């Protein structure tokens, strides 16, 4: 029985440790929240017909998606991950498409057309990026694509392919990442397989070493002559070059050419050792207020072999318009550890720009640079069209004259005003103007309903004007009462909860004030669940360093084991 109790105690402590530390920062903080869907126009294409379809990208973030990239592979064989153990697959085309920017919480369709391969069965693999944030899969390591199969009519063609299982750089096969010193020699051992019944000659291998992934590649392609590949046999050769100077992770992109045609594509990966910081995610915010800022997520060096720190560097943001630099801000950062994730916010301080550059600089050396086109006027116009601002409506009533004045406010007013008493329509007219529109009308002192149709926003506001509160039967949509002593009574339409608070679900309760809005009861605070009073383990444990908790748990386990062993000896 005692042994059972000891075992239960150990299980509890291990479960407690797993739960207590489950909220630590994870790599998921570096991904972009969204979806990417691949749709082919058809599943069978004629010989020579372009392979067409579309990609639907969805941005689930509350920020603008910038620097979007799509990577499409046409492949023949069976997809497997990791790829270096799969001899039955060959990528015959890689196509990179710029998907640009996507508004928050919206989708975008990108059509594509790819050159037709020879007859046979194929598939398309889709990967998607938002800068260096993964949106779908990871094209640099051939992981996690979305795939669709298709057929091409006509005669099939056998190809010489890169033999993945035998091809290596510095004795490491596949895009797994191996360490190397800055500018040291990269030794590529490339193996080719020829499944044809004739020898193949005149091939050449192109190699690019691309910082992070091929979507960022600006390095020249180096070419290597390929020896004759005997029929039904393997042929190997060396492709040697120098590693890049700046520490980072690099994709090694290999493309086998037969003249201008691509026979095979494969990848390897190298980590140039040393300290650095990477711009993994940046979010442009402020479209709703036209006050723009950038939230930048940094990560430490990808060199997980030596785990170097990177100290005393700066993060700069520079904004351009029509080719001219108009603003530059800089933040000095004391340091970031390898594997560490860090967030920084930078205010742009301008609302007129078309390009933005983020850079990591230390001692005059540029370790990281990402520049992206941001046509903010076009983006803002599309955002305003997708999220039209509702017209502001207010009113006042003069008890002495009986005049009701209705005032509309918006940058551009395009509306219809309708005013109703309990038994008749008192006003119905079109309201157009810039900035402010005002209309006065003498009305009976009774409860009225004002309806304002905002044609640009495609929404209607209903406001109850309660001039005779003693006759109110139902709860009003807006406030406003008469004091019956002369003077002016005023009111306005209910606020919108959007941007001011949050609508809580039925199962939760508001921690702060509650206001009536056009969407319903708006919580100015937080929505708490029914068990909100219960303690949160991560909140209770967060003030204590992780290492301390681990030492405490290990000490308790050791005490239990020692006591148990002593008890056994006594027996």
C-alpha positions as CSV (number, residue, x, y, z in Angstrom):
1,X,0.0,0.0,0.0
2,X,2.8,2.3,0.9
3,X,4.5,1.8,-2.5
4,X,1.2,2.6,-4.2
5,X,1.0,5.9,-2.2
6,X,4.6,6.8,-3.1
7,X,3.9,6.1,-6.8
8,X,0.8,8.2,-6.7
9,X,2.7,11.1,-5.1
10,X,5.4,10.9,-7.8
11,X,2.8,10.9,-10.6
12,X,1.0,13.9,-9.0
13,X,4.3,15.9,-8.8
14,X,5.2,15.2,-12.4
15,X,1.7,16.1,-13.5
16,X,1.9,19.3,-11.4
17,X,5.2,20.2,-13.0
18,X,3.9,19.7,-16.5
19,X,0.8,21.9,-15.7
20,X,2.7,24.6,-13.9
21,X,5.1,25.2,-16.6
22,X,2.8,24.8,-19.6
23,X,2.4,28.5,-20.2
24,X,6.0,29.3,-21.0
25,X,6.8,31.0,-24.3
26,X,6.6,28.6,-27.2
27,X,7.5,28.8,-31.0
28,X,3.8,29.2,-31.7
29,X,4.3,32.9,-30.8
30,X,6.3,33.2,-34.1
31,X,3.6,31.9,-36.4
32,X,1.0,34.0,-38.2
33,X,-2.6,33.2,-37.4
34,X,-4.4,32.4,-40.6
35,X,-5.3,29.9,-43.2
36,X,-4.2,29.0,-46.7
37,X,-6.4,26.9,-49.1
38,X,-5.3,25.5,-52.4
39,X,-7.9,25.0,-55.2
40,X,-7.0,23.7,-58.7
41,X,-9.3,24.7,-61.6
42,X,-9.5,21.0,-62.5
43,X,-7.9,17.7,-61.8
44,X,-6.9,16.7,-65.3
45,X,-5.1,19.0,-67.7
46,X,-4.4,18.6,-71.4
47,X,-0.9,18.1,-72.7
48,X,0.8,21.5,-72.8
49,X,-2.0,23.2,-70.9
50,X,-1.0,25.6,-68.1
51,X,-1.8,24.3,-64.5
52,X,-4.2,26.9,-63.1
53,X,-5.9,27.5,-59.8
54,X,-6.1,29.8,-56.9
55,X,-4.9,30.2,-53.3
56,X,-7.2,31.7,-50.7
57,X,-5.3,33.3,-47.8
58,X,-7.1,34.3,-44.6
59,X,-5.6,36.7,-42.1
60,X,-6.9,36.0,-38.7
61,X,-4.7,38.5,-36.9
62,X,-6.0,41.9,-35.7
63,X,-3.1,43.5,-37.6
64,X,-2.2,44.0,-41.3
65,X,-0.5,41.1,-42.9
66,X,2.6,42.4,-44.8
67,X,5.2,40.8,-47.1
68,X,3.0,37.7,-47.8
69,X,4.6,35.0,-49.9
70,X,3.2,31.8,-51.5
71,X,5.5,28.9,-52.5
72,X,4.1,26.3,-54.9
73,X,5.9,23.1,-55.7
74,X,4.9,20.7,-58.6
75,X,6.1,17.3,-57.5
76,X,5.9,13.7,-58.7
77,X,5.9,10.9,-56.2
78,X,4.7,10.7,-52.6
79,X,5.2,13.4,-50.0
80,X,6.9,12.4,-46.8
81,X,8.5,14.3,-43.9
82,X,11.4,14.3,-43.2
83,X,12.2,14.4,-46.9
84,X,15.8,13.0,-46.8
85,X,14.5,9.5,-46.3
86,X,12.1,9.6,-49.2
87,X,13.5,8.2,-52.5
88,X,10.1,8.2,-54.1
89,X,9.6,11.9,-54.6
90,X,10.9,14.6,-57.0
91,X,10.1,18.3,-57.1
92,X,10.1,19.5,-60.7
93,X,9.2,23.1,-60.1
94,X,9.3,25.8,-57.4
95,X,7.3,29.0,-57.9
96,X,7.3,31.9,-55.5
97,X,4.3,34.3,-55.7
98,X,4.1,37.6,-53.9
99,X,0.8,37.7,-52.1
100,X,1.3,41.3,-50.8
101,X,-0.8,42.6,-47.9
102,X,-4.1,41.4,-46.4
103,X,-6.3,43.4,-44.2
104,X,-7.0,42.2,-40.6
105,X,-9.7,39.5,-40.4
106,X,-10.2,39.3,-44.1
107,X,-9.3,36.9,-47.0
108,X,-7.6,37.3,-50.3
109,X,-7.6,35.2,-53.5
110,X,-4.5,34.8,-55.6
111,X,-4.7,33.2,-59.0
112,X,-1.8,31.2,-60.4
113,X,-0.7,29.7,-63.7
114,X,2.2,27.2,-63.8
115,X,3.9,25.7,-66.9
116,X,2.7,22.3,-67.7
117,X,5.0,19.3,-67.0
118,X,5.1,16.2,-69.2
119,X,2.3,13.7,-69.0
120,X,1.7,11.8,-65.7
121,X,0.4,12.0,-62.2
122,X,1.5,15.0,-60.1
123,X,0.6,17.1,-57.0
124,X,1.0,20.7,-56.0
125,X,2.3,21.5,-52.6
126,X,1.4,24.9,-51.1
127,X,3.3,26.8,-48.4
128,X,2.6,30.3,-47.2
129,X,4.6,32.9,-45.3
130,X,4.0,36.4,-43.7
131,X,7.5,37.7,-43.7
132,X,9.5,35.2,-41.6
133,X,6.3,34.0,-39.9
134,X,5.0,30.6,-41.0
135,X,1.3,30.8,-42.1
136,X,1.2,27.3,-43.6
137,X,4.0,24.8,-43.4
138,X,7.7,25.6,-43.9
139,X,9.0,25.6,-47.5
140,X,12.6,25.9,-46.4
141,X,12.5,22.4,-44.7
142,X,9.7,20.9,-46.8
143,X,7.4,20.5,-43.9
144,X,3.6,20.6,-43.6
145,X,2.2,21.7,-47.0
146,X,-1.3,21.6,-48.3
147,X,-1.4,19.4,-51.3
148,X,-3.7,18.7,-54.3
149,X,-3.3,15.9,-56.9
150,X,-3.7,16.3,-60.7
151,X,-3.0,14.6,-64.0
152,X,-1.5,15.8,-67.2
153,X,-2.5,14.0,-70.4
154,X,0.1,12.9,-72.9
155,X,3.3,10.9,-72.9
156,X,5.1,10.5,-69.6
157,X,8.7,11.6,-69.2
158,X,11.4,10.1,-67.0
159,X,13.8,12.6,-65.4
160,X,17.2,12.6,-63.8
161,X,16.5,13.5,-60.2
162,X,18.5,14.5,-57.1
163,X,18.9,11.4,-55.0
164,X,17.8,12.9,-51.6
165,X,19.0,10.0,-49.4
166,X,22.6,10.3,-50.7
167,X,22.9,14.0,-51.2
168,X,24.5,15.9,-48.4
169,X,26.3,19.1,-47.4
170,X,29.2,18.7,-44.9
171,X,28.0,15.1,-44.5
172,X,24.5,16.1,-43.4
173,X,21.6,15.0,-45.6
174,X,18.3,17.0,-46.0
175,X,17.2,20.4,-44.8
176,X,17.8,19.8,-41.1
177,X,20.5,22.4,-40.4
178,X,24.1,21.8,-39.5
179,X,26.5,24.2,-37.9
180,X,29.4,25.9,-39.7
181,X,31.7,28.8,-39.1
182,X,31.3,32.1,-40.9
183,X,32.7,31.9,-44.5
184,X,34.0,28.4,-44.0
185,X,33.8,25.9,-46.9
186,X,30.5,24.3,-47.7
187,X,31.1,20.9,-49.3
188,X,28.1,19.6,-51.2
189,X,28.1,15.9,-52.2
190,X,25.4,15.6,-54.8
191,X,24.1,12.3,-56.0
192,X,21.9,12.0,-59.2
193,X,19.8,9.0,-60.4
194,X,19.0,8.4,-64.0
195,X,15.9,6.1,-64.4
196,X,16.1,6.3,-68.3
197,X,17.5,3.6,-70.6
198,X,19.9,6.1,-72.2
199,X,22.8,8.1,-70.7
200,X,22.1,11.7,-69.9
201,X,24.7,14.5,-70.4
202,X,24.7,18.3,-70.6
203,X,23.1,18.8,-67.2
204,X,24.1,21.5,-64.8
205,X,23.3,22.2,-61.1
206,X,22.4,25.6,-59.8
207,X,22.9,26.3,-56.1
208,X,21.7,29.3,-54.1
209,X,22.4,29.9,-50.4
210,X,19.4,31.9,-49.2
211,X,19.0,33.6,-45.8
212,X,16.2,31.8,-43.9
213,X,14.3,30.7,-47.0
214,X,14.2,30.9,-50.8
215,X,11.5,33.6,-50.6
216,X,14.1,36.0,-49.3
217,X,16.9,34.9,-51.7
218,X,19.0,37.7,-53.2
219,X,22.2,35.7,-53.6
220,X,23.5,34.8,-57.1
221,X,23.0,31.2,-58.3
222,X,26.3,29.3,-58.6
223,X,26.5,26.7,-61.4
224,X,28.3,23.3,-61.4
225,X,28.9,21.1,-64.4
226,X,27.4,17.6,-64.1
227,X,29.2,14.5,-65.4
228,X,27.4,12.1,-67.6
229,X,24.7,10.2,-65.7
230,X,24.7,6.6,-66.9
231,X,21.4,5.0,-67.7
232,X,19.8,3.2,-64.8
233,X,22.6,4.3,-62.6
234,X,23.8,6.9,-60.0
235,X,26.4,9.6,-60.6
236,X,27.9,11.8,-57.9
237,X,30.0,15.0,-57.9
238,X,31.0,17.8,-55.6
239,X,29.6,21.3,-55.3
240,X,31.8,23.5,-53.1
241,X,31.4,27.1,-52.0
242,X,31.9,29.3,-49.0
243,X,29.3,29.8,-46.3
244,X,27.8,33.3,-45.7
245,X,29.4,35.7,-43.3
246,X,26.4,36.8,-41.1
247,X,25.2,34.3,-38.5
248,X,21.7,32.9,-39.4
249,X,19.9,29.9,-40.8
250,X,20.3,29.5,-44.5
251,X,18.4,27.4,-47.1
252,X,20.6,25.7,-49.7
253,X,18.4,25.5,-52.8
254,X,19.6,23.0,-55.5
255,X,18.1,23.1,-59.0
256,X,19.1,20.6,-61.7
257,X,18.7,22.0,-65.2
258,X,18.5,20.3,-68.6
259,X,19.1,23.4,-70.7
260,X,16.4,25.8,-69.6
261,X,14.1,23.1,-68.2
262,X,14.1,22.0,-64.6
263,X,14.6,18.3,-63.9
264,X,14.8,18.3,-60.1
265,X,14.7,20.6,-57.1
266,X,15.9,19.8,-53.6
267,X,17.0,21.6,-50.4
268,X,19.6,21.4,-47.6
269,X,20.1,23.8,-44.7
270,X,23.0,25.3,-42.8
271,X,23.4,27.3,-39.6
272,X,26.2,29.9,-39.6
273,X,27.2,29.9,-36.0
274,X,27.2,33.1,-33.9
275,X,25.0,35.6,-32.1
276,X,22.3,37.4,-34.0
277,X,18.7,38.5,-33.7
278,X,15.9,37.7,-36.2
279,X,12.8,39.8,-37.1
280,X,10.3,37.0,-37.0
281,X,7.0,38.9,-37.0
282,X,5.9,42.5,-37.4
283,X,2.4,43.7,-37.1
284,X,1.3,47.1,-38.4
285,X,-1.5,48.4,-36.3
286,X,-3.7,51.6,-36.2
287,X,-5.8,51.3,-39.3
288,X,-8.9,51.9,-37.2
289,X,-7.5,55.1,-35.7
290,X,-5.1,56.2,-38.5
291,X,-2.4,56.4,-35.8
292,X,0.1,53.8,-37.0
293,X,2.6,51.7,-34.9
294,X,4.5,48.5,-35.4
295,X,4.8,45.5,-33.0
296,X,8.0,43.6,-33.7
297,X,8.7,40.1,-32.5
298,X,12.3,39.2,-32.3
299,X,14.0,35.8,-31.7
300,X,17.5,35.0,-30.7
301,X,20.1,33.2,-32.7
302,X,18.9,30.0,-34.5
303,X,22.3,28.5,-33.6
304,X,21.0,25.9,-31.2
305,X,24.4,24.1,-31.2
306,X,26.4,26.8,-29.3
307,X,23.5,28.9,-28.0
308,X,25.2,32.3,-28.3
309,X,23.8,35.5,-26.7
310,X,23.6,38.6,-28.8
311,X,24.2,41.8,-26.9
312,X,24.2,45.6,-27.4
313,X,22.4,46.0,-30.7
314,X,19.7,48.2,-32.1
315,X,16.3,47.7,-33.8
316,X,15.6,50.5,-36.3
317,X,12.4,51.3,-38.3
318,X,12.7,53.6,-41.3
319,X,9.7,54.9,-43.2
320,X,9.8,56.1,-46.8
321,X,7.5,58.0,-49.2
322,X,8.2,58.3,-52.9
323,X,11.7,57.0,-52.4
324,X,12.6,59.6,-49.7
325,X,13.3,58.7,-46.0
326,X,10.8,60.7,-43.9
327,X,11.2,59.1,-40.5
328,X,13.6,56.9,-38.6
329,X,13.3,55.5,-35.1
330,X,15.7,53.4,-33.2
331,X,15.7,51.3,-30.0
332,X,18.8,50.0,-28.3
333,X,18.5,46.5,-26.9
334,X,20.9,45.2,-24.2
335,X,20.7,41.6,-25.4
336,X,18.8,38.6,-26.4
337,X,19.6,34.9,-25.8
338,X,19.5,32.1,-28.3
339,X,16.0,30.8,-28.5
340,X,14.6,33.8,-26.6
341,X,11.5,35.6,-27.9
342,X,11.1,39.3,-27.4
343,X,8.5,41.9,-28.4
344,X,9.1,45.6,-29.2
345,X,6.7,48.4,-30.2
346,X,7.6,51.3,-32.4
347,X,5.4,54.3,-33.1
348,X,5.7,55.5,-36.7
349,X,4.6,59.1,-36.1
350,X,3.4,59.7,-39.6
351,X,0.3,58.7,-41.7
352,X,1.8,59.2,-45.2
353,X,4.3,56.5,-46.4
354,X,4.6,53.7,-48.9
355,X,7.6,51.7,-47.7
356,X,9.0,50.5,-44.4
357,X,12.3,48.9,-43.5
358,X,13.2,47.1,-40.2
359,X,16.8,46.4,-39.4
360,X,19.0,44.8,-36.7
361,X,22.3,46.6,-36.5
362,X,25.4,46.1,-34.2
363,X,28.7,48.0,-34.4
364,X,27.8,49.2,-37.9
365,X,27.1,45.7,-39.2
366,X,23.6,44.9,-40.5
367,X,22.6,41.5,-39.2
368,X,19.0,41.5,-40.4
369,X,16.9,43.6,-42.8
370,X,13.4,43.4,-44.0
371,X,11.9,46.0,-46.3
372,X,8.3,45.9,-47.5
373,X,6.0,48.1,-49.6
374,X,3.2,49.6,-47.5
375,X,1.0,51.8,-49.7
376,X,-0.7,53.2,-46.7
377,X,-3.2,55.4,-48.5
378,X,-4.5,52.5,-50.6
379,X,-4.5,50.2,-47.6
380,X,-6.4,52.7,-45.5
381,X,-9.0,53.3,-48.2
382,X,-9.6,49.6,-48.5
383,X,-9.8,49.3,-44.7
384,X,-12.3,52.2,-44.5
385,X,-14.4,50.6,-47.2
386,X,-14.4,47.2,-45.4
387,X,-14.9,48.9,-41.9
388,X,-17.0,52.0,-42.6
389,X,-17.4,54.4,-39.8
390,X,-21.0,54.9,-38.7
391,X,-22.4,58.4,-38.7
392,X,-22.6,60.2,-35.4
393,X,-26.1,61.4,-34.4
394,X,-27.1,63.8,-31.7
395,X,-30.2,65.9,-31.0
396,X,-31.5,68.6,-28.7
397,X,-35.0,69.8,-27.9
398,X,-36.0,73.3,-26.9
399,X,-38.9,73.1,-24.4
400,X,-39.9,76.8,-25.0
401,X,-40.0,76.7,-28.8
402,X,-40.7,73.0,-29.4
403,X,-37.9,72.8,-31.8
404,X,-36.0,69.5,-32.2
405,X,-32.5,69.9,-33.8
406,X,-31.0,66.8,-35.3
407,X,-27.2,66.9,-36.0
408,X,-25.2,64.4,-38.0
409,X,-21.4,64.3,-38.0
410,X,-19.1,62.3,-40.3
411,X,-16.2,63.1,-42.7
412,X,-18.7,62.6,-45.6
413,X,-22.4,62.5,-44.9
414,X,-24.7,60.5,-47.2
415,X,-27.8,59.6,-45.2
416,X,-31.6,59.6,-44.9
417,X,-33.3,61.0,-41.9
418,X,-36.7,59.7,-40.9
419,X,-38.6,60.9,-37.8
420,X,-41.7,59.2,-36.5
421,X,-44.3,59.9,-33.8
422,X,-46.6,57.2,-32.5
423,X,-49.0,57.6,-35.4
424,X,-47.3,59.6,-38.2
425,X,-44.1,60.4,-40.1
426,X,-42.9,63.9,-39.1
427,X,-39.8,64.1,-41.3
428,X,-38.3,62.2,-44.2
429,X,-35.4,63.8,-46.1
430,X,-32.0,63.1,-47.6
431,X,-29.0,64.4,-45.7
432,X,-25.7,65.1,-47.6
433,X,-22.7,67.2,-46.7
434,X,-19.2,67.3,-45.4
435,X,-18.4,67.2,-41.7
436,X,-21.7,68.3,-40.2
437,X,-25.4,68.3,-41.2
438,X,-28.0,69.9,-39.0
439,X,-31.8,70.0,-39.3
440,X,-34.4,71.7,-37.0
441,X,-38.1,70.9,-36.9
442,X,-40.9,71.8,-34.5
443,X,-42.4,68.6,-33.1
444,X,-45.1,67.7,-30.5
445,X,-43.7,67.0,-27.0
446,X,-44.1,63.2,-27.1
447,X,-41.9,60.2,-27.5
448,X,-40.4,60.0,-31.0
449,X,-38.3,57.6,-33.0
450,X,-35.4,58.8,-35.2
451,X,-34.1,56.5,-37.9
452,X,-30.9,57.5,-39.7
453,X,-29.8,55.4,-42.7
454,X,-26.1,55.7,-43.4
455,X,-25.8,54.7,-47.1
456,X,-22.0,54.5,-47.2
457,X,-21.8,52.3,-44.1
458,X,-24.9,50.4,-45.2
459,X,-26.3,50.5,-41.7
460,X,-29.2,52.1,-39.9
461,X,-29.3,53.8,-36.5
462,X,-32.6,53.8,-34.5
463,X,-32.8,56.3,-31.6
464,X,-35.8,56.9,-29.3
465,X,-36.2,60.5,-28.4
466,X,-38.1,60.5,-25.1
467,X,-39.7,63.9,-24.7
468,X,-42.5,62.5,-22.5
469,X,-40.8,60.0,-20.2
470,X,-44.0,59.4,-18.2
471,X,-45.4,57.7,-21.3
472,X,-42.4,55.4,-21.9
473,X,-43.5,51.8,-22.1
474,X,-40.4,50.0,-23.3
475,X,-36.7,50.6,-22.6
476,X,-35.3,53.4,-24.9
477,X,-32.5,52.8,-27.4
478,X,-31.0,56.1,-26.5
479,X,-31.1,58.5,-23.5
480,X,-32.8,61.9,-23.4
481,X,-35.4,63.4,-21.0
482,X,-37.4,66.5,-20.6
483,X,-37.3,68.6,-17.4
484,X,-40.6,70.4,-18.3
485,X,-39.1,73.7,-17.0
486,X,-38.0,75.2,-20.3
487,X,-34.5,75.2,-21.6
488,X,-32.9,72.5,-23.7
489,X,-33.0,68.7,-23.5
490,X,-30.4,66.8,-25.4
491,X,-29.4,63.2,-26.3
492,X,-27.4,61.1,-28.7
493,X,-27.3,57.7,-30.2
494,X,-25.9,54.8,-28.2
495,X,-22.1,54.2,-28.5
496,X,-20.7,51.4,-30.5
497,X,-19.0,48.7,-28.5
498,X,-16.4,48.2,-31.2
499,X,-13.2,49.8,-29.9
500,X,-14.7,50.7,-26.6
501,X,-15.3,47.3,-24.9
502,X,-16.4,43.8,-25.5
503,X,-19.8,41.9,-25.6
504,X,-19.7,39.2,-23.0
505,X,-21.3,35.8,-23.6
506,X,-24.2,34.5,-21.5
507,X,-21.9,32.2,-19.6
508,X,-19.6,35.1,-18.5
509,X,-19.9,38.2,-16.5
510,X,-18.3,41.7,-16.8
511,X,-15.6,42.8,-14.4
512,X,-16.3,46.5,-15.0
513,X,-19.0,48.9,-16.1
514,X,-21.7,47.9,-18.5
515,X,-23.0,50.3,-21.2
516,X,-25.9,50.0,-23.7
517,X,-24.6,50.1,-27.3
518,X,-25.9,49.3,-30.7
519,X,-24.5,45.8,-30.4
520,X,-25.9,45.1,-27.0
521,X,-24.6,45.2,-23.4
522,X,-20.9,46.4,-23.7
523,X,-18.5,45.4,-21.0
524,X,-15.9,48.1,-20.2
525,X,-13.5,45.6,-18.6
526,X,-13.0,41.9,-19.0
527,X,-15.4,39.1,-19.5
528,X,-14.9,36.6,-16.7
529,X,-16.1,33.0,-16.9
530,X,-18.3,31.4,-14.1
531,X,-15.2,30.0,-12.5
532,X,-13.3,33.3,-12.7
533,X,-12.8,33.3,-9.0
534,X,-10.7,30.2,-9.1
535,X,-6.9,30.5,-9.0
536,X,-4.9,30.2,-12.2
537,X,-1.8,28.0,-11.6
538,X,0.3,29.9,-14.1
539,X,-0.6,33.2,-12.4
540,X,0.3,31.8,-9.0
541,X,3.5,30.4,-10.1
542,X,4.8,33.1,-12.5
543,X,6.5,35.2,-9.8
544,X,8.8,32.2,-8.9
545,X,11.6,31.4,-11.4
546,X,11.2,28.2,-13.3
547,X,14.5,26.8,-12.0
548,X,13.4,27.2,-8.4
549,X,10.2,25.2,-9.0
550,X,12.1,22.5,-10.7
551,X,14.6,22.3,-7.7
552,X,11.7,22.2,-5.2
553,X,9.9,19.3,-7.1
554,X,13.2,17.3,-7.5
555,X,13.9,17.8,-3.8
556,X,10.5,16.5,-2.8
557,X,10.9,13.5,-5.1
558,X,14.3,12.7,-3.6
559,X,12.9,12.9,0.0
560,X,10.1,10.5,-1.0
561,X,12.5,8.0,-2.6
562,X,15.0,8.2,0.4
563,X,12.2,7.6,2.9
564,X,10.8,4.7,0.9
565,X,14.3,3.1,0.6
566,X,14.9,3.4,4.4
567,X,11.6,1.9,5.1
568,X,12.4,-1.0,2.9
569,X,15.7,-1.6,4.6
570,X,14.0,-1.7,8.0
571,X,11.9,-4.5,6.8
